[in-house]
Amino acid sequence: MVWFINEREDPSQRIGLHCHRENGAYVVTIVDPDGSETQTRFDDEDAMTAEAVRIHLGLEHRGWRALPRTV
């Protein structure tokens, strides 16, 4: 899961982006600041990856930045 914050607006709000496999499909899950989740399913990994990159770049364009990953 990659979490994004928007320091220009409200840094306490976060958006999550998660790519995974589920029941044979490739899935992108977005967790909105209110905790609601949206899932999009894909037949192949390349399509899932392209969508994740599109979402990531769109968030950055709107002022969101990815938080460093913690172990």
Secondary structure, 3 states (H helix, E strand, C coil): CEEEECCCCCCCCEEEEEEEEECCEEEEEEECCCCCEEEEEECCHHHHHHHHHHHHHHHHHCCCEECCCCC
